[in-house]
């Protein structure tokens, strides 16, 4: 059994608790790698994605197309295993869409295709929904 001392924190322990061929304990090495990733690796990955975004998107699209059945099976299994969580997320998403009157919600309330809806019609319907909500709130507040 060989004993070593960490050059960073001064920890004294068995060789198995140190990085191979270095006088640095595994905990100091982990902290170093975490700091390095935070400082440099994320920036490198962002730059790489920005420079190669078209190729990356094409690869992702090809992968999704080639493995669509596998991806669907994974998603179905996840939804089945986490049904309560996915239901909660869906409710939160729907509530956010309804509360903020997103375009998709307003278009759906018009019962028209998105291509058929003009921006003016979209704004008029959004205003109408806001007025209906205000009236409902006033009615509930009075009664």
C-alpha positions as CSV (number, residue, x, y, z in Angstrom):
1,X,0.0,0.0,0.0
2,X,1.5,3.3,-1.2
3,X,0.6,6.6,0.4
4,X,0.5,9.9,-1.6
5,X,-0.2,13.6,-0.7
6,X,-2.3,15.8,-2.9
7,X,-0.5,18.8,-4.1
8,X,-3.7,20.9,-4.2
9,X,-5.5,20.2,-1.0
10,X,-2.9,18.3,1.1
11,X,-5.1,15.1,1.4
12,X,-3.0,12.1,2.4
13,X,-4.3,8.7,1.2
14,X,-3.9,5.5,-0.7
15,X,-2.6,5.7,-4.3
16,X,-6.0,4.4,-5.6
17,X,-7.6,7.7,-4.5
18,X,-5.3,9.8,-6.7
19,X,-5.2,10.5,-10.4
20,X,-2.8,8.2,-12.2
21,X,0.7,9.7,-12.6
22,X,-0.2,12.9,-10.8
23,X,-0.1,14.1,-7.2
24,X,-3.7,15.3,-7.4
25,X,-6.6,13.5,-5.5
26,X,-9.7,12.5,-7.4
27,X,-11.8,15.2,-5.7
28,X,-9.4,18.0,-6.8
29,X,-9.4,16.6,-10.3
30,X,-13.2,16.5,-10.4
31,X,-13.4,20.1,-9.2
32,X,-10.8,21.1,-11.8
33,X,-12.7,19.4,-14.6
34,X,-16.0,20.9,-13.5
35,X,-14.4,24.4,-13.5
36,X,-12.8,23.8,-16.9
37,X,-16.0,22.7,-18.4
38,X,-17.9,25.6,-17.0
39,X,-15.3,28.1,-18.3
40,X,-14.1,26.7,-21.6
41,X,-15.9,23.6,-22.9
42,X,-19.4,25.2,-23.0
43,X,-18.1,28.1,-25.0
44,X,-16.3,25.7,-27.4
45,X,-19.5,23.7,-27.9
46,X,-21.5,26.8,-28.6
47,X,-19.0,28.1,-31.1
48,X,-18.9,24.6,-32.8
49,X,-22.7,24.5,-33.0
50,X,-22.8,28.0,-34.4
51,X,-20.2,27.2,-37.1
52,X,-21.8,23.9,-38.0
53,X,-25.5,24.4,-37.2
54,X,-26.7,23.4,-40.7
55,X,-24.8,20.1,-40.7
56,X,-25.9,19.3,-37.2
57,X,-29.5,20.0,-38.0
58,X,-29.3,17.9,-41.1
59,X,-27.7,15.0,-39.1
60,X,-30.4,15.3,-36.4
61,X,-33.2,15.3,-39.0
62,X,-31.7,12.2,-40.8
63,X,-31.3,10.4,-37.5
64,X,-35.0,11.2,-36.5
65,X,-36.2,10.0,-39.9
66,X,-34.1,6.8,-39.8
67,X,-35.0,6.0,-36.2
68,X,-38.6,7.4,-35.9
69,X,-40.1,4.1,-34.8
70,X,-37.5,3.7,-32.0
71,X,-37.9,7.3,-30.9
72,X,-41.7,6.9,-30.8
73,X,-41.4,3.7,-28.7
74,X,-39.1,5.5,-26.3
75,X,-41.4,8.4,-25.9
76,X,-44.4,6.1,-25.4
77,X,-42.5,4.2,-22.7
78,X,-41.5,7.4,-21.0
79,X,-45.0,8.8,-21.0
80,X,-46.4,5.5,-19.6
81,X,-43.8,5.4,-16.9
82,X,-44.2,9.1,-16.0
83,X,-47.9,9.6,-16.8
84,X,-48.6,11.8,-13.8
85,X,-45.7,14.1,-14.5
86,X,-46.5,14.4,-18.2
87,X,-50.2,15.2,-17.4
88,X,-49.1,17.9,-15.1
89,X,-46.7,19.4,-17.7
90,X,-49.5,19.3,-20.3
91,X,-51.9,21.1,-18.0
92,X,-49.3,23.8,-17.3
93,X,-48.5,24.2,-21.0
94,X,-52.2,24.4,-21.9
95,X,-52.9,26.9,-19.1
96,X,-49.9,29.1,-20.3
97,X,-51.2,29.0,-23.9
98,X,-54.7,30.0,-22.8
99,X,-53.6,32.7,-20.3
100,X,-51.2,34.4,-22.7
101,X,-53.5,34.0,-25.7
102,X,-50.8,32.7,-28.0
103,X,-51.4,32.7,-31.7
104,X,-51.9,28.9,-31.7
105,X,-54.7,29.1,-29.1
106,X,-56.4,32.0,-30.9
107,X,-56.3,30.3,-34.3
108,X,-57.7,27.1,-32.7
109,X,-60.5,29.1,-31.2
110,X,-61.4,30.5,-34.7
111,X,-61.8,26.9,-36.0
112,X,-59.8,27.9,-39.1
113,X,-56.5,26.8,-40.6
114,X,-53.5,28.9,-39.7
115,X,-52.9,29.9,-43.3
116,X,-56.4,31.3,-43.6
117,X,-56.1,33.6,-40.6
118,X,-54.9,37.1,-41.3
119,X,-52.9,39.1,-38.6
120,X,-55.8,41.5,-38.3
121,X,-58.3,38.8,-37.7
122,X,-55.9,37.2,-35.2
123,X,-55.7,40.5,-33.2
124,X,-59.5,41.0,-33.3
125,X,-60.2,37.5,-32.0
126,X,-57.5,38.0,-29.3
127,X,-59.3,41.3,-28.3
128,X,-62.6,39.6,-28.3
129,X,-61.3,36.8,-26.0
130,X,-59.9,39.4,-23.6
131,X,-63.2,41.2,-23.5
132,X,-65.1,37.9,-22.8
133,X,-62.7,37.1,-20.0
134,X,-63.1,40.6,-18.4
135,X,-66.9,40.2,-18.6
136,X,-66.7,36.8,-17.0
137,X,-64.5,38.1,-14.2
138,X,-66.8,41.1,-13.7
139,X,-69.9,38.8,-13.6
140,X,-68.3,36.4,-11.2
141,X,-67.1,39.3,-9.0
142,X,-70.6,40.8,-8.8
143,X,-72.5,37.6,-8.2
